[in-house]
Amino acid sequence: MATTTAALPDALGHFGPYGGRYVPEILVAPLDQLEAAYRQAQADPAFQAELDDLSQRFAGRPTPLYHAKRLSRHLGGADIYLKREDLLHTGAHKINNCLGQGLLVSRMGKKRIIAETGAGQHGVATAAACALFGFECIVYMGEEDMRRQSPNVFRMRLMGAEVVGVDAGSRTLKDAISEAMRDWVANFETTHYLLGSALGPHPYPMMVRDFHAVIGREARQQFQELTGGLPDILLACVGGGSNSIGLFHRFLGDESVKMVGVEAGGRGQALGDHAARFSGGSPGVLHGTYSYLLQDDDGQIALTHSVSAGLDYATVGPEHSWLHDQGRAEYVSCSDEDAVEAVKLLSRMEGIIPALESAHAVAEAVRRAPAAKGQKFLVNLSGRGDKDIGIFRETLPDLG
Ligand SMILES: *Cc1c(COP(=O)(O)O)cnc(C)c1O
């Protein structure tokens, strides 16, 4: 099973029953064109060499693998290691995907890029890549998210991006994606849609995963060099699913390695209070792909909530749905409150302030560690917490 899982998706973009392409007819040709360009680039050593070079010199790869000794001692059980994607340029793993797609687009000859963003992290990484490659950049963002994440709006504009507010629906990520798709349908001949997670129609879930798989390739080698073996458990937060699948992918064939994805448990278990697609959802179609989805009894997309905007989305990348059904990865959720506690703990124990998204994975490691003496946990620290300082101030008022 392990090797066949690693070889997915099939030629039509399916991971078992999940994935595929649920798009208007007009987008089939541009998706085919994108897939062909991607497969050609993937097989071209010159493309890989240029991407490796940019990843090093522009983004700061390889990121360190760090043994969190004080945190591990404090918990008194498992040894916890952190993959430091938070140290990358623009503050999170997202730049891996933006450099990959940016380089691909420079080969395809398109000059206009559109993207969607929730918290603004993908928008900032996209704006940086567009400045680097000299592309026109338009970022769709829900007006509610623009208000909550105004420093990121400013960063994008500083790097030359046009940020377009979306005043529809809940005025958040789901609405921004719908708007970006509408733009793409109208302008695909000149425009590339730089999708920000391992989501959407084929080939995006495969391509975005491949651009992030460097996380797991590096981490696996670093872990062996540092400890002489492999980790027992991988832990990563799951929004759309890109940082987690990037960590997991290289380990899929290592049967001794368990994988745990952590979703947003939000403020409660009622529909609308969380973004835990695996415990609270069922398969359905949103934004071009078939995957686990939070929906009501009539199939209407449910509202979601999380303290971390990056995990606050109604569906999840299709490969995770497959890994879930196969039992190859386990999916759990972590509440807003526990994520904020984990931010505090990691900050005090290690001097590392994690992004609220990443703190969901840290919280699950903290929960499991005391009962796991002798085990080694590898946690993907997908981003840094600077962007969340405003939220920390609201949730931790005792710090002033
Ligand atoms: C966007 C984001 C996430 C969630 O996205 P995935 O595609 O699930 O990785 C997680 N962590 C950080 C820091 C982010 O910016």
The ligand as an SDF file (V2000), in Angstrom:
LIG
                    3D

 15 15  0  0  0  0  0  0  0  0999 V2000
   -1.2820   28.9830    5.2910 C   0  0  0  0  0  0  0  0  0  0  0  0
   -0.6600   28.4020    6.4900 C   0  0  0  0  0  0  0  0  0  0  0  0
   -1.0080   27.1160    6.9610 C   0  0  0  0  0  0  0  0  0  0  0  0
   -2.1310   26.3070    6.3820 C   0  0  0  0  0  0  0  0  0  0  0  0
   -1.9800   25.8970    5.0680 O   0  0  0  0  0  0  0  0  0  0  0  0
   -1.5800   24.4270    4.6250 P   0  0  0  0  0  0  0  0  0  0  0  0
   -1.8080   24.4380    3.1630 O   0  0  0  0  0  0  0  0  0  0  0  0
   -2.4840   23.4650    5.3470 O   0  0  0  0  0  0  0  0  0  0  0  0
   -0.1730   24.2140    4.9900 O   0  0  0  0  0  0  0  0  0  0  0  0
   -0.3030   26.5980    8.0260 C   0  0  0  0  0  0  0  0  0  0  0  0
    0.6650   27.2970    8.6430 N   0  0  0  0  0  0  0  0  0  0  0  0
    1.0260   28.5330    8.2360 C   0  0  0  0  0  0  0  0  0  0  0  0
    2.0980   29.2490    8.9710 C   0  0  0  0  0  0  0  0  0  0  0  0
    0.3770   29.1250    7.1470 C   0  0  0  0  0  0  0  0  0  0  0  0
    0.7340   30.3610    6.7590 O   0  0  0  0  0  0  0  0  0  0  0  0
  1  2  1  0
  2  3  1  0
  2 14  2  0
  3  4  1  0
  3 10  2  0
  4  5  1  0
  5  6  1  0
  6  7  2  0
  6  8  1  0
  6  9  1  0
 10 11  1  0
 11 12  2  0
 12 13  1  0
 12 14  1  0
 14 15  1  0
M  END
$$$$
